[in-house]
Amino acid sequence: SDPQRPSDHVDSAPAPRERNGAGGADVAQPRLGLVGYLRFFWRQLTSMRTALFLLMLLALAAIPGSLVPQRTADPNGVVQYKSDHPALYPVLDKLQVFDTYTSVWFSAIYLLLFVSLIGCIVPRTKHHWQALRTRPPKTPVRLGRLAGFQSVPVDATSVGTAANGADVATGLPTVDHAVTRAMAILKRSGYRVERFGDSVTAHRVTPRD
């Protein structure tokens, strides 16, 4: 070691030992167990990627049903295919190609797809339903700090008389009238509105929420 360097210098530290190598200590991996493997399998099965893969696989598995005759739709064609291809027929029959849509492998694919779609849709449906029922957020105290903040002045000519919500002394709209009118406009635009005192907040649920 260099005597000019302190003992705690980064270059003076001993090299780390190699793990899982010759002379190194093995890393103890946690055991998942049966429940852990089942949870991992369920997460993989109910992912959107797996659902899309099973959907594509189901489309590919349906191709033999359009290339060879099926017993349920064309039994005479199956008999004719057997006489025309005596060597190939036993192999295809053992693979249930002549009963493609009722075969074990085709049924397994669409059953897995059905379970995968349920696992994908149900949790997301619950999430979107909760988002639809969630109250809009409370109005910020300092609206001027928001990026899209705008202030629109209102004069007396835009309101009219006191019967339309104008203050008798100033001729300007009252706070209650302005908030009520804003809520009506936002509701017509498809927003969910909530009133907090002298302010109104609105929220529109989008597909990404």
C-alpha positions as CSV (number, residue, x, y, z in Angstrom):
1,S,0.0,0.0,0.0
2,D,1.1,3.6,-0.6
3,P,2.2,5.3,2.6
4,Q,1.1,8.7,1.2
5,R,-2.5,7.6,1.1
6,P,-4.8,7.4,4.1
7,S,-6.0,3.9,5.1
8,D,-9.6,4.8,4.3
9,H,-8.9,5.9,0.7
10,V,-11.1,4.3,-2.0
11,D,-8.1,2.7,-3.7
12,S,-6.8,1.3,-0.5
13,A,-10.0,-0.7,0.2
14,P,-9.7,-4.4,-0.4
15,A,-11.3,-5.7,-3.6
16,P,-14.8,-7.2,-3.1
17,R,-15.0,-10.9,-3.1
18,E,-16.6,-12.5,-6.1
19,R,-19.9,-14.1,-5.5
20,N,-21.0,-17.5,-6.8
21,G,-17.5,-17.9,-8.2
22,A,-14.5,-19.9,-7.2
23,G,-13.6,-19.1,-3.7
24,G,-16.6,-16.8,-3.3
25,A,-19.5,-17.1,-0.9
26,D,-22.8,-18.3,-2.4
27,V,-25.8,-16.0,-2.3
28,A,-28.7,-17.5,-0.4
29,Q,-31.8,-17.1,-2.6
30,P,-35.1,-16.9,-0.8
31,R,-37.4,-19.9,-1.5
32,L,-40.8,-18.9,-3.0
33,G,-42.7,-22.0,-1.9
34,L,-45.9,-23.3,-3.4
35,V,-47.9,-20.1,-2.7
36,G,-45.1,-17.9,-4.1
37,Y,-45.0,-19.9,-7.4
38,L,-48.8,-19.9,-7.7
39,R,-48.8,-16.1,-7.2
40,F,-46.1,-15.7,-9.8
41,F,-48.0,-17.9,-12.2
42,W,-51.2,-16.0,-11.7
43,R,-49.5,-12.6,-12.2
44,Q,-48.0,-13.8,-15.4
45,L,-51.2,-15.3,-16.7
46,T,-53.3,-12.2,-15.9
47,S,-50.9,-9.8,-17.5
48,M,-52.0,-7.9,-20.7
49,R,-49.0,-9.3,-22.6
50,T,-50.0,-12.9,-21.9
51,A,-53.6,-12.1,-22.9
52,L,-52.4,-10.7,-26.3
53,F,-50.1,-13.7,-26.8
54,L,-52.9,-16.2,-26.1
55,L,-55.2,-14.3,-28.4
56,M,-52.6,-14.5,-31.2
57,L,-52.0,-18.2,-30.4
58,L,-55.8,-18.9,-30.6
59,A,-55.9,-17.3,-34.0
60,L,-53.0,-19.5,-35.2
61,A,-54.6,-22.6,-33.7
62,A,-57.8,-22.0,-35.7
63,I,-55.9,-22.2,-39.0
64,P,-56.0,-26.0,-39.3
65,G,-59.8,-25.8,-38.9
66,S,-60.0,-24.0,-42.2
67,L,-57.4,-26.1,-44.0
68,V,-58.8,-29.6,-43.4
69,P,-62.4,-30.8,-43.2
70,Q,-64.0,-31.0,-39.8
71,R,-66.2,-33.9,-38.6
72,T,-68.9,-31.6,-37.3
73,A,-69.2,-29.6,-40.5
74,D,-68.2,-31.9,-43.3
75,P,-68.0,-35.6,-42.2
76,N,-68.0,-36.7,-45.9
77,G,-64.9,-34.5,-46.5
78,V,-63.1,-36.3,-43.6
79,V,-63.9,-39.7,-45.2
80,Q,-62.6,-38.4,-48.5
81,Y,-59.5,-37.0,-46.9
82,K,-58.8,-40.4,-45.3
83,S,-59.0,-42.1,-48.7
84,D,-56.9,-39.5,-50.4
85,H,-54.2,-39.4,-47.7
86,P,-54.0,-42.7,-46.0
87,A,-50.6,-42.1,-44.5
88,L,-51.2,-38.6,-43.2
89,Y,-54.7,-39.2,-41.9
90,P,-53.8,-41.2,-38.7
91,V,-51.3,-38.5,-37.6
92,L,-53.7,-35.7,-38.1
93,D,-56.5,-37.7,-36.5
94,K,-54.4,-38.4,-33.4
95,L,-53.6,-34.6,-33.2
96,Q,-57.4,-34.0,-33.3
97,V,-57.0,-31.8,-36.4
98,F,-60.3,-33.0,-37.8
99,D,-61.9,-31.8,-34.5
100,T,-60.0,-28.6,-34.2
101,Y,-62.5,-26.5,-32.4
102,T,-63.3,-29.2,-29.8
103,S,-59.8,-30.5,-29.4
104,V,-58.0,-30.5,-26.1
105,W,-55.2,-28.1,-27.1
106,F,-57.7,-25.6,-28.7
107,S,-59.9,-25.7,-25.6
108,A,-56.9,-25.2,-23.3
109,I,-55.9,-22.1,-25.3
110,Y,-59.2,-20.4,-25.2
111,L,-59.8,-21.4,-21.5
112,L,-56.5,-19.8,-20.6
113,L,-57.4,-16.8,-22.6
114,F,-60.7,-16.6,-20.9
115,V,-59.1,-16.7,-17.4
116,S,-56.4,-14.2,-18.5
117,L,-59.0,-11.7,-19.8
118,I,-61.0,-12.0,-16.5
119,G,-57.8,-11.4,-14.5
120,C,-57.0,-8.4,-16.7
121,I,-60.4,-6.8,-16.9
122,V,-61.9,-7.2,-13.4
123,P,-59.2,-5.4,-11.4
124,R,-59.0,-2.6,-14.0
125,T,-62.8,-2.3,-14.1
126,K,-62.8,-1.9,-10.3
127,H,-60.1,0.7,-10.6
128,H,-62.0,2.7,-13.2
129,W,-65.2,2.4,-11.2
130,Q,-63.5,3.8,-8.1
131,A,-62.1,6.6,-10.2
132,L,-65.6,7.4,-11.5
133,R,-67.0,7.6,-7.9
134,T,-64.1,9.6,-6.5
135,R,-64.9,13.1,-5.5
136,P,-63.1,15.9,-7.4
137,P,-60.1,17.3,-5.6
138,K,-60.5,20.3,-3.4
139,T,-60.0,23.7,-4.9
140,P,-56.4,24.9,-4.4
141,V,-56.0,27.9,-2.1
142,R,-53.7,29.8,-4.5
143,L,-55.0,29.3,-8.0
144,G,-52.6,31.8,-9.4
145,R,-49.8,29.3,-9.0
146,L,-51.4,26.9,-11.5
147,A,-50.0,26.8,-15.0
148,G,-53.3,27.2,-16.7
149,F,-54.7,29.9,-14.4
150,Q,-56.9,32.5,-16.1
151,S,-58.9,35.4,-14.7
152,V,-62.0,36.6,-16.6
153,P,-63.5,39.9,-15.4
154,V,-67.3,40.2,-15.4
155,D,-69.2,43.4,-15.8
156,A,-72.7,44.4,-14.9
157,T,-74.0,44.2,-18.5
158,S,-73.3,40.4,-18.6
159,V,-75.6,39.8,-15.7
160,G,-78.4,42.2,-15.9
161,T,-80.8,42.7,-13.0
162,A,-80.9,41.3,-9.5
163,A,-83.4,38.7,-10.6
164,N,-80.6,37.2,-12.7
165,G,-78.2,37.0,-9.8
166,A,-76.7,40.5,-9.7
167,D,-75.9,42.4,-6.6
168,V,-78.3,45.3,-6.0
169,A,-75.6,47.7,-4.8
170,T,-72.8,47.0,-7.4
171,G,-74.7,45.4,-10.2
172,L,-72.1,42.6,-10.3
173,P,-73.0,38.9,-10.0
174,T,-73.0,37.5,-6.5
175,V,-70.6,34.7,-5.5
176,D,-73.4,32.2,-5.1
177,H,-74.8,33.0,-8.6
178,A,-71.3,32.8,-10.2
179,V,-70.5,29.4,-8.6
180,T,-73.9,28.0,-9.5
181,R,-73.6,29.1,-13.1
182,A,-70.1,27.7,-13.3
183,M,-71.3,24.3,-12.0
184,A,-74.0,24.2,-14.6
185,I,-71.6,25.0,-17.4
186,L,-69.1,22.3,-16.3
187,K,-71.8,19.7,-15.8
188,R,-73.0,20.3,-19.4
189,S,-69.4,19.8,-20.6
190,G,-69.3,16.3,-19.0
191,Y,-67.4,17.2,-15.8
192,R,-68.0,15.9,-12.3
193,V,-68.3,19.0,-10.1
194,E,-68.0,19.6,-6.4
195,R,-68.6,22.8,-4.5
196,F,-66.2,23.9,-1.7
197,G,-67.5,27.1,-0.1
198,D,-67.2,29.9,-2.6
199,S,-65.4,27.8,-5.2
200,V,-66.2,24.9,-7.5
201,T,-63.8,22.1,-8.6
202,A,-64.4,19.8,-11.6
203,H,-62.8,16.6,-12.9
204,R,-63.3,14.6,-16.0
205,V,-62.4,10.9,-15.9
206,T,-60.4,9.9,-19.0
207,P,-59.4,6.3,-20.1
208,R,-55.9,6.8,-18.7
209,D,-57.1,7.8,-15.2
